Amino acid sequence: MQGDNVEWICGFSNGLGSCDAYVAELWGAFEGLKLVRAHDFIRVKLQIDSWVVAITLSSLKVRTTTGWSLLQHIRQLLDELRGLDLSFIRRS
């Protein structure tokens, strides 16, 4: 995570074992949102480079059972965090 002056604030890594890219992106969002909550950040921009994950997190409907439990935890965090801007960014 970076602050307004592009200074490093915190980060994480996690061994996921065997999973697909969709679930890995969900884990990244989940762990990042947990850091946001733990540090009481106020203005947060969550940028997702997976179009499918960005659409899934923005939608109220779940179209797949893959990662369903993890998705529910992410949505709970999103509900708790006000002032969060979620956007899709293209990989460069």
CNS distance restraints for C-alpha pairs under 8 A (distance, minus, plus):
assign (resid   1 and name CA) (resid   8 and name CA) 6.13 0.50 0.50
assign (resid   1 and name CA) (resid   9 and name CA) 5.56 0.50 0.50
assign (resid   1 and name CA) (resid  10 and name CA) 5.44 0.50 0.50
assign (resid   1 and name CA) (resid  11 and name CA) 5.95 0.50 0.50
assign (resid   2 and name CA) (resid   6 and name CA) 5.11 0.50 0.50
assign (resid   2 and name CA) (resid   7 and name CA) 5.33 0.50 0.50
assign (resid   2 and name CA) (resid   8 and name CA) 4.90 0.50 0.50
assign (resid   2 and name CA) (resid   9 and name CA) 5.55 0.50 0.50
assign (resid   2 and name CA) (resid  10 and name CA) 7.57 0.50 0.50
assign (resid   3 and name CA) (resid   7 and name CA) 5.46 0.50 0.50
assign (resid   3 and name CA) (resid   8 and name CA) 6.83 0.50 0.50
assign (resid   3 and name CA) (resid   9 and name CA) 6.60 0.50 0.50
assign (resid  11 and name CA) (resid  32 and name CA) 7.84 0.50 0.50
assign (resid  12 and name CA) (resid  31 and name CA) 7.50 0.50 0.50
assign (resid  12 and name CA) (resid  32 and name CA) 7.81 0.50 0.50
assign (resid  16 and name CA) (resid  24 and name CA) 7.28 0.50 0.50
assign (resid  19 and name CA) (resid  23 and name CA) 6.29 0.50 0.50
assign (resid  19 and name CA) (resid  24 and name CA) 6.66 0.50 0.50
assign (resid  20 and name CA) (resid  24 and name CA) 6.33 0.50 0.50
assign (resid  21 and name CA) (resid  25 and name CA) 6.09 0.50 0.50
assign (resid  22 and name CA) (resid  26 and name CA) 6.33 0.50 0.50
assign (resid  22 and name CA) (resid  50 and name CA) 7.68 0.50 0.50
assign (resid  22 and name CA) (resid  52 and name CA) 7.65 0.50 0.50
assign (resid  22 and name CA) (resid  53 and name CA) 6.66 0.50 0.50
assign (resid  23 and name CA) (resid  27 and name CA) 6.19 0.50 0.50
assign (resid  23 and name CA) (resid  66 and name CA) 7.48 0.50 0.50
assign (resid  23 and name CA) (resid  67 and name CA) 5.97 0.50 0.50
assign (resid  24 and name CA) (resid  28 and name CA) 6.28 0.50 0.50
assign (resid  25 and name CA) (resid  29 and name CA) 6.28 0.50 0.50
assign (resid  25 and name CA) (resid  48 and name CA) 7.86 0.50 0.50
assign (resid  25 and name CA) (resid  50 and name CA) 7.21 0.50 0.50
assign (resid  25 and name CA) (resid  53 and name CA) 7.00 0.50 0.50
assign (resid  26 and name CA) (resid  30 and name CA) 6.10 0.50 0.50
assign (resid  26 and name CA) (resid  53 and name CA) 6.93 0.50 0.50
assign (resid  26 and name CA) (resid  67 and name CA) 7.56 0.50 0.50
assign (resid  26 and name CA) (resid  70 and name CA) 7.16 0.50 0.50
assign (resid  26 and name CA) (resid  71 and name CA) 7.04 0.50 0.50
assign (resid  26 and name CA) (resid  74 and name CA) 7.98 0.50 0.50
assign (resid  27 and name CA) (resid  31 and name CA) 6.03 0.50 0.50
assign (resid  27 and name CA) (resid  70 and name CA) 7.51 0.50 0.50
assign (resid  28 and name CA) (resid  32 and name CA) 6.00 0.50 0.50
assign (resid  29 and name CA) (resid  33 and name CA) 6.05 0.50 0.50
assign (resid  29 and name CA) (resid  46 and name CA) 7.83 0.50 0.50
assign (resid  29 and name CA) (resid  48 and name CA) 7.83 0.50 0.50
assign (resid  29 and name CA) (resid  74 and name CA) 7.35 0.50 0.50
assign (resid  30 and name CA) (resid  34 and name CA) 6.22 0.50 0.50
assign (resid  30 and name CA) (resid  70 and name CA) 7.65 0.50 0.50
assign (resid  30 and name CA) (resid  73 and name CA) 7.49 0.50 0.50
assign (resid  30 and name CA) (resid  74 and name CA) 5.45 0.50 0.50
assign (resid  31 and name CA) (resid  35 and name CA) 6.40 0.50 0.50
assign (resid  32 and name CA) (resid  36 and name CA) 6.35 0.50 0.50
assign (resid  33 and name CA) (resid  37 and name CA) 6.26 0.50 0.50
assign (resid  33 and name CA) (resid  74 and name CA) 7.57 0.50 0.50
assign (resid  33 and name CA) (resid  77 and name CA) 6.67 0.50 0.50
assign (resid  33 and name CA) (resid  78 and name CA) 7.71 0.50 0.50
assign (resid  34 and name CA) (resid  38 and name CA) 6.06 0.50 0.50
assign (resid  34 and name CA) (resid  77 and name CA) 7.48 0.50 0.50
assign (resid  35 and name CA) (resid  39 and name CA) 6.07 0.50 0.50
assign (resid  36 and name CA) (resid  40 and name CA) 6.00 0.50 0.50
assign (resid  36 and name CA) (resid  41 and name CA) 5.41 0.50 0.50
assign (resid  36 and name CA) (resid  44 and name CA) 7.67 0.50 0.50
assign (resid  37 and name CA) (resid  41 and name CA) 6.68 0.50 0.50
assign (resid  37 and name CA) (resid  77 and name CA) 7.96 0.50 0.50
assign (resid  37 and name CA) (resid  81 and name CA) 7.30 0.50 0.50
assign (resid  42 and name CA) (resid  82 and name CA) 7.58 0.50 0.50
assign (resid  42 and name CA) (resid  83 and name CA) 6.51 0.50 0.50
assign (resid  42 and name CA) (resid  84 and name CA) 7.94 0.50 0.50
assign (resid  43 and name CA) (resid  83 and name CA) 5.39 0.50 0.50
assign (resid  43 and name CA) (resid  84 and name CA) 6.08 0.50 0.50
assign (resid  43 and name CA) (resid  85 and name CA) 7.99 0.50 0.50
assign (resid  44 and name CA) (resid  83 and name CA) 6.62 0.50 0.50
assign (resid  44 and name CA) (resid  84 and name CA) 4.85 0.50 0.50
assign (resid  44 and name CA) (resid  85 and name CA) 6.17 0.50 0.50
assign (resid  45 and name CA) (resid  84 and name CA) 5.82 0.50 0.50
assign (resid  45 and name CA) (resid  85 and name CA) 4.61 0.50 0.50
assign (resid  45 and name CA) (resid  86 and name CA) 5.97 0.50 0.50
assign (resid  45 and name CA) (resid  87 and name CA) 7.54 0.50 0.50
assign (resid  46 and name CA) (resid  84 and name CA) 7.05 0.50 0.50
assign (resid  46 and name CA) (resid  85 and name CA) 5.96 0.50 0.50
assign (resid  46 and name CA) (resid  86 and name CA) 4.77 0.50 0.50
assign (resid  46 and name CA) (resid  87 and name CA) 6.34 0.50 0.50
assign (resid  47 and name CA) (resid  86 and name CA) 5.97 0.50 0.50
assign (resid  47 and name CA) (resid  87 and name CA) 4.99 0.50 0.50
assign (resid  47 and name CA) (resid  88 and name CA) 5.67 0.50 0.50
assign (resid  47 and name CA) (resid  89 and name CA) 6.16 0.50 0.50
assign (resid  48 and name CA) (resid  53 and name CA) 7.21 0.50 0.50
assign (resid  48 and name CA) (resid  54 and name CA) 5.88 0.50 0.50
assign (resid  48 and name CA) (resid  86 and name CA) 7.53 0.50 0.50
assign (resid  48 and name CA) (resid  87 and name CA) 6.20 0.50 0.50
assign (resid  48 and name CA) (resid  88 and name CA) 4.91 0.50 0.50
assign (resid  48 and name CA) (resid  89 and name CA) 5.98 0.50 0.50
assign (resid  49 and name CA) (resid  54 and name CA) 7.66 0.50 0.50
assign (resid  49 and name CA) (resid  88 and name CA) 5.65 0.50 0.50
assign (resid  49 and name CA) (resid  89 and name CA) 4.94 0.50 0.50
assign (resid  49 and name CA) (resid  90 and name CA) 5.57 0.50 0.50
assign (resid  49 and name CA) (resid  91 and name CA) 5.93 0.50 0.50
assign (resid  50 and name CA) (resid  54 and name CA) 6.15 0.50 0.50
assign (resid  50 and name CA) (resid  88 and name CA) 6.96 0.50 0.50
assign (resid  50 and name CA) (resid  89 and name CA) 7.77 0.50 0.50
assign (resid  50 and name CA) (resid  90 and name CA) 7.88 0.50 0.50
assign (resid  51 and name CA) (resid  55 and name CA) 6.10 0.50 0.50
assign (resid  51 and name CA) (resid  88 and name CA) 6.20 0.50 0.50
assign (resid  52 and name CA) (resid  56 and name CA) 6.06 0.50 0.50
assign (resid  53 and name CA) (resid  57 and name CA) 6.06 0.50 0.50
assign (resid  54 and name CA) (resid  58 and name CA) 6.13 0.50 0.50
assign (resid  54 and name CA) (resid  86 and name CA) 7.57 0.50 0.50
assign (resid  54 and name CA) (resid  87 and name CA) 6.79 0.50 0.50
assign (resid  54 and name CA) (resid  88 and name CA) 5.81 0.50 0.50
assign (resid  55 and name CA) (resid  59 and name CA) 5.99 0.50 0.50
assign (resid  56 and name CA) (resid  60 and name CA) 7.76 0.50 0.50
assign (resid  56 and name CA) (resid  61 and name CA) 7.47 0.50 0.50
assign (resid  56 and name CA) (resid  62 and name CA) 6.71 0.50 0.50
assign (resid  56 and name CA) (resid  63 and name CA) 7.90 0.50 0.50
assign (resid  57 and name CA) (resid  71 and name CA) 7.76 0.50 0.50
assign (resid  57 and name CA) (resid  75 and name CA) 7.25 0.50 0.50
assign (resid  58 and name CA) (resid  86 and name CA) 7.74 0.50 0.50
assign (resid  62 and name CA) (resid  68 and name CA) 7.81 0.50 0.50
assign (resid  64 and name CA) (resid  68 and name CA) 7.29 0.50 0.50
assign (resid  67 and name CA) (resid  71 and name CA) 5.96 0.50 0.50
assign (resid  68 and name CA) (resid  72 and name CA) 6.29 0.50 0.50
assign (resid  69 and name CA) (resid  73 and name CA) 6.56 0.50 0.50
assign (resid  70 and name CA) (resid  74 and name CA) 6.30 0.50 0.50
assign (resid  71 and name CA) (resid  75 and name CA) 6.15 0.50 0.50
assign (resid  72 and name CA) (resid  76 and name CA) 6.25 0.50 0.50
assign (resid  73 and name CA) (resid  77 and name CA) 6.40 0.50 0.50
assign (resid  74 and name CA) (resid  78 and name CA) 6.16 0.50 0.50
assign (resid  75 and name CA) (resid  79 and name CA) 6.14 0.50 0.50
assign (resid  76 and name CA) (resid  80 and name CA) 6.38 0.50 0.50
assign (resid  77 and name CA) (resid  81 and name CA) 6.19 0.50 0.50
assign (resid  78 and name CA) (resid  82 and name CA) 7.53 0.50 0.50
assign (resid  78 and name CA) (resid  84 and name CA) 7.67 0.50 0.50
